[in-house]
Amino acid sequence: MHHALIPELRALAFHDRVPTSPAVQVNTPQRTGRFRIYVQGALEQGFYHNIEDGISQHLETYRFLNTLELEAISDTINTLEDEIHDIGVTLSESQDAIAYVPMLLRSRDPEVVPHHQLYKRQLKISRKKYKRFMRTLDRYHKEIANLRAIHSQER
């Protein structure tokens, strides 16, 4: 994902600096509970649109994210990147069908002609699947960008 950025921006946005303050390691039961309620629950359920508000509430109370909280965000980013990879495989399969089925529909081969309705249905399904997964892919890219921005800002 980083390769799409120019080197200067990549160095700024996704630095790997490790927090050194002892406060960053703080993890009280109350803090953990609030983070679970306002942030981690949304991360685990895929309600990424709630993350910014949850983190804002958490930061109002605690002023920073500790290492465990940053790791939770980072783990979610990794999970979404894995999902993007899986979606890429499905998109590739759909694209193959979308390209191949019209060729079958043009065929006059006596073994192929009786299956034209099946091929048409497959083409329709593949196009719908392709559109749905493209929307999901776009949404995941936006969610990853948002989570990376939050993660980078809070490091």
C-alpha positions as CSV (number, residue, x, y, z in Angstrom):
1,M,0.0,0.0,0.0
2,H,2.9,2.4,0.8
3,H,4.4,2.1,-2.7
4,A,1.6,4.3,-4.1
5,L,2.9,7.3,-2.2
6,I,5.9,9.5,-3.1
7,P,8.9,8.8,-0.9
8,E,8.7,12.2,0.9
9,L,5.0,11.6,1.9
10,R,5.6,8.0,2.8
11,A,8.3,9.2,5.2
12,L,6.1,11.8,6.8
13,A,2.8,9.9,7.1
14,F,3.9,6.4,8.1
15,H,6.9,6.8,10.3
16,D,7.8,4.0,12.6
17,R,8.8,6.0,15.6
18,V,8.1,4.1,18.9
19,P,6.6,6.1,21.7
20,T,9.1,6.4,24.6
21,S,7.1,8.2,27.3
22,P,6.3,5.9,30.3
23,A,2.8,7.4,30.2
24,V,2.2,5.7,26.8
25,Q,2.4,2.4,28.6
26,V,-0.3,3.3,31.1
27,N,-3.3,0.9,31.1
28,T,-5.7,1.1,34.0
29,P,-8.9,-1.0,34.1
30,Q,-11.1,2.1,33.7
31,R,-9.1,3.2,30.7
32,T,-9.2,-0.3,29.1
33,G,-12.9,-0.5,29.7
34,R,-13.6,2.9,28.1
35,F,-11.4,2.0,25.1
36,R,-13.3,-1.2,24.6
37,I,-16.6,0.6,24.8
38,Y,-15.8,3.6,22.6
39,V,-13.2,2.2,20.1
40,Q,-12.4,-1.5,20.2
41,G,-16.0,-2.6,20.0
42,A,-16.4,-0.5,16.8
43,L,-13.2,-1.9,15.4
44,E,-14.2,-5.5,16.0
45,Q,-17.7,-5.0,14.6
46,G,-16.5,-3.2,11.5
47,F,-18.2,0.1,12.5
48,Y,-15.3,2.1,11.3
49,H,-17.4,5.2,10.9
50,N,-17.7,5.4,14.7
51,I,-14.0,5.2,15.3
52,E,-13.2,8.9,15.1
53,D,-15.8,9.8,17.6
54,G,-14.8,7.0,20.0
55,I,-11.2,8.0,19.8
56,S,-12.1,11.7,20.3
57,Q,-14.0,10.8,23.5
58,H,-11.1,8.6,24.7
59,L,-8.6,11.4,24.0
60,E,-10.7,14.0,25.8
61,T,-10.4,11.8,28.9
62,Y,-6.8,10.4,28.6
63,R,-5.1,12.8,26.1
64,F,-3.3,10.1,24.2
65,L,-3.5,6.5,23.0
66,N,-1.2,4.0,24.7
67,T,0.7,1.3,23.0
68,L,-2.0,-1.4,23.4
69,E,-4.6,1.0,22.0
70,L,-2.4,1.8,19.0
71,E,-1.8,-1.9,18.4
72,A,-5.6,-2.5,18.3
73,I,-5.9,0.1,15.5
74,S,-2.8,-1.4,13.8
75,D,-4.3,-4.9,14.0
76,T,-7.5,-3.6,12.4
77,I,-5.5,-2.0,9.6
78,N,-3.8,-5.4,9.0
79,T,-7.1,-7.2,9.0
80,L,-8.5,-4.8,6.4
81,E,-5.4,-5.2,4.3
82,D,-5.9,-9.0,4.4
83,E,-9.6,-8.5,3.4
84,I,-8.5,-6.3,0.5
85,H,-6.2,-9.1,-0.7
86,D,-9.1,-11.6,-0.6
87,I,-11.4,-9.2,-2.4
88,G,-8.7,-8.8,-5.1
89,V,-8.8,-12.6,-5.7
90,T,-12.6,-12.5,-6.0
91,L,-12.5,-9.5,-8.3
92,S,-10.0,-11.3,-10.5
93,E,-12.3,-14.3,-10.8
94,S,-15.3,-12.1,-11.6
95,Q,-13.2,-10.2,-14.3
96,D,-12.2,-13.6,-15.8
97,A,-15.9,-14.6,-16.0
98,I,-17.0,-11.2,-17.4
99,A,-14.3,-11.5,-20.1
100,Y,-14.9,-15.2,-20.9
101,V,-18.6,-15.6,-20.9
102,P,-19.3,-13.2,-23.8
103,M,-17.0,-15.3,-25.9
104,L,-19.0,-18.4,-25.0
105,L,-22.2,-16.6,-25.9
106,R,-20.8,-15.9,-29.4
107,S,-19.9,-19.5,-29.9
108,R,-21.9,-21.6,-32.3
109,D,-20.4,-24.8,-30.9
110,P,-23.3,-27.3,-30.6
111,E,-22.0,-28.3,-27.1
112,V,-22.0,-24.7,-25.9
113,V,-25.2,-23.3,-27.4
114,P,-27.6,-25.2,-25.1
115,H,-26.0,-23.6,-22.1
116,H,-26.4,-20.0,-23.3
117,Q,-29.0,-19.2,-20.6
118,L,-26.6,-20.5,-17.9
119,Y,-23.8,-18.4,-19.3
120,K,-26.0,-15.3,-19.4
121,R,-27.0,-15.9,-15.8
122,Q,-23.4,-16.3,-14.8
123,L,-22.4,-13.1,-16.6
124,K,-25.1,-11.2,-14.7
125,I,-24.0,-12.7,-11.4
126,S,-20.4,-11.9,-12.1
127,R,-21.1,-8.3,-13.0
128,K,-23.1,-7.8,-9.8
129,K,-20.4,-9.5,-7.7
130,Y,-17.8,-7.3,-9.4
131,K,-19.6,-4.1,-8.7
132,R,-20.4,-5.1,-5.1
133,F,-16.8,-6.0,-4.4
134,M,-15.4,-2.9,-6.0
135,R,-17.6,-0.8,-3.7
136,T,-16.4,-2.8,-0.7
137,L,-12.8,-2.4,-1.9
138,D,-13.2,1.3,-2.2
139,R,-14.8,1.5,1.2
140,Y,-11.9,-0.5,2.8
141,H,-9.3,1.7,1.2
142,K,-11.0,4.7,2.7
143,E,-11.3,3.1,6.1
144,I,-7.6,2.0,6.0
145,A,-6.6,5.6,5.1
146,N,-8.6,7.0,7.9
147,L,-7.3,4.5,10.4
148,R,-3.7,5.1,9.2
149,A,-4.2,8.8,9.7
150,I,-5.5,8.4,13.2
151,H,-2.8,5.9,14.0
152,S,-0.1,8.2,12.6
153,Q,-1.4,11.2,14.4
154,E,-1.6,9.5,17.7
155,R,1.9,7.9,17.6
